[in-house]
């Protein structure tokens, strides 16, 4: 997935801050990461399923880079 597409998706999630929107990213039908926006702290919460890590990102760009990294890692491991 392109970083620009991830950034736009994250902006959409934060735009609808009055709703609880969670997006799960999958590879080979298995979840690898989940993101939601936390308006009370103006941050994106990204959960990485493989490691169990939960990270907070205040900017779309850094959240998108982290999500893209795990998606690319999973893609490389599946080939």
C-alpha positions in Angstrom: 0.0 0.0 0.0 1.3 3.5 -0.8 2.3 5.8 2.0 0.1 8.5 0.5 -2.9 6.2 0.6 -2.3 5.3 4.2 -1.9 9.0 5.2 -5.3 9.8 3.5 -6.9 6.9 5.3 -5.6 8.1 8.6 -6.8 11.6 7.9 -10.2 10.3 7.2 -10.2 8.4 10.5 -9.2 11.5 12.5 -11.8 13.7 10.6 -14.6 11.5 12.0 -13.3 11.8 15.5 -16.8 11.6 17.0 -17.0 8.0 15.8 -14.9 5.1 16.9 -13.4 3.9 13.6 -10.9 1.0 13.7 -9.1 -0.3 10.6 -7.5 -3.7 10.6 -4.7 -4.4 8.0 -4.4 -8.1 6.9 -1.9 -10.1 4.9 -3.0 -13.6 3.6 -6.3 -13.2 5.6 -4.5 -12.8 8.9 -4.5 -9.5 10.8 -1.1 -7.8 11.1 -2.0 -4.3 12.5 -5.0 -2.3 13.7 -5.3 1.5 13.9 -7.7 3.8 15.5 -7.7 7.5 16.4 -7.8 8.7 20.0 -9.2 12.3 19.9 -8.7 12.9 23.6 -4.9 12.8 23.0 -4.8 13.6 19.3 -3.0 10.4 18.4 -3.2 7.3 16.4 -3.1 4.0 18.3 -1.5 1.2 16.2 -1.6 -2.3 17.5 0.9 -4.8 15.9 -0.5 -8.3 16.2 2.7 -10.3 15.8 4.6 -8.5 18.6 1.6 -7.4 20.7 3.0 -3.9 20.8 0.7 -0.9 21.0 2.2 2.4 19.8 0.9 6.0 19.7 1.7 8.3 16.9 0.7 12.0 16.8 1.3 12.5 13.1 -0.3 10.7 10.1 3.1 10.3 8.4 4.8 8.5 11.3 1.8 6.2 11.8 1.7 5.5 8.0 5.4 4.6 7.9 5.0 2.2 10.8 2.0 0.5 9.3 3.6 0.3 5.9 6.7 -1.2 7.5 4.8 -4.1 9.0 2.8 -4.6 5.8 5.9 -4.8 3.7 7.6 -7.1 6.3 4.6 -9.5 6.1 4.6 -9.4 2.3 8.3 -10.2 2.1 7.9 -13.1 4.5 5.1 -14.6 2.5 7.1 -14.8 -0.7 
